[in-house]
Amino acid sequence: KNEVEQSPQNLTAQEGEFITINCSYSVGISALHWLQQHPGGGIVSLFMLSSGKKKHGRLIATINIQEKHSSLHITASHPRDSAVYICASFHTGGGADGLTFGKGTHLIIQP
Amino acid sequence: NAGVTQTPKFQVLKTGQSMTLQCAQDMNHEYMSWYRQDPGMGLRLIHYSVGAGITDQGEVPNGYNVSRSTTEDFPLRLLSAAPSQTSVYFCASRAGGLADTQYFGPGTRLTVL
């Protein structure tokens, strides 16, 4: 059974800081998703990646398949980045629909 | 496109009452899922569907029913609400590829007294 662990669980930082959120999983996967959940509750997909690195604006996601590890980085963090960040791994044996979710990292960026 | 829509946004029930949470998507996605989100826990799969007429159980299906009569709609029925079903419920859809992007609805916050 795949398990997805995120760290840290909570992170408070000052505006402008470089942020790293980590995600590790226990079995080989087909893809890894990073999701963002704002205080209002809605969940949006940020990235889906199966190898290497993806960048969108100030967000960068990387994955190391051999080490079963992914990171989400935020450069020049801003208070509007405050949210819960969730990683979810996908593999054909994982969960009935293939997805296993981490518990999330609660990020607060202070001005 | 409206994406994935859910109604209602908030609901309070008494123990034993039944209700249906509505979910619809206008992206012609084959895969639809229902999750519940509880404090300190990751999203947990309740039921899912891989296409019209096909549904299956997820991790926590007890106390819930689903049906998928059309590609667009995937309602979740609570048969006899219990306080343990107090949670935030999310509907999601994806095109159907093994690792396609998931699109989530805005969520329904349900309280069972």
Boltz contact constraints between the chains, C-beta under 6 A:
constraints:
  - contact:
      token1: [A, 30]
      token2: [B, 98]
      max_distance: 6.0
  - contact:
      token1: [A, 30]
      token2: [B, 99]
      max_distance: 6.0
  - contact:
      token1: [A, 31]
      token2: [B, 99]
      max_distance: 6.0
  - contact:
      token1: [A, 41]
      token2: [B, 107]
      max_distance: 6.0
  - contact:
      token1: [A, 42]
      token2: [B, 106]
      max_distance: 6.0
  - contact:
      token1: [A, 43]
      token2: [B, 104]
      max_distance: 6.0
  - contact:
      token1: [A, 45]
      token2: [B, 101]
      max_distance: 6.0
  - contact:
      token1: [A, 45]
      token2: [B, 102]
      max_distance: 6.0
  - contact:
      token1: [A, 48]
      token2: [B, 101]
      max_distance: 6.0
  - contact:
      token1: [A, 90]
      token2: [B, 99]
      max_distance: 6.0
  - contact:
      token1: [A, 95]
      token2: [B, 45]
      max_distance: 6.0
  - contact:
      token1: [A, 96]
      token2: [B, 45]
      max_distance: 6.0
  - contact:
      token1: [A, 96]
      token2: [B, 48]
      max_distance: 6.0
  - contact:
      token1: [A, 96]
      token2: [B, 58]
      max_distance: 6.0
  - contact:
      token1: [A, 97]
      token2: [B, 33]
      max_distance: 6.0
  - contact:
      token1: [A, 97]
      token2: [B, 45]
      max_distance: 6.0
  - contact:
      token1: [A, 97]
      token2: [B, 48]
      max_distance: 6.0
  - contact:
      token1: [A, 101]
      token2: [B, 42]
      max_distance: 6.0
  - contact:
      token1: [A, 101]
      token2: [B, 43]
      max_distance: 6.0
  - contact:
      token1: [A, 102]
      token2: [B, 42]
      max_distance: 6.0
  - contact:
      token1: [A, 103]
      token2: [B, 42]
      max_distance: 6.0
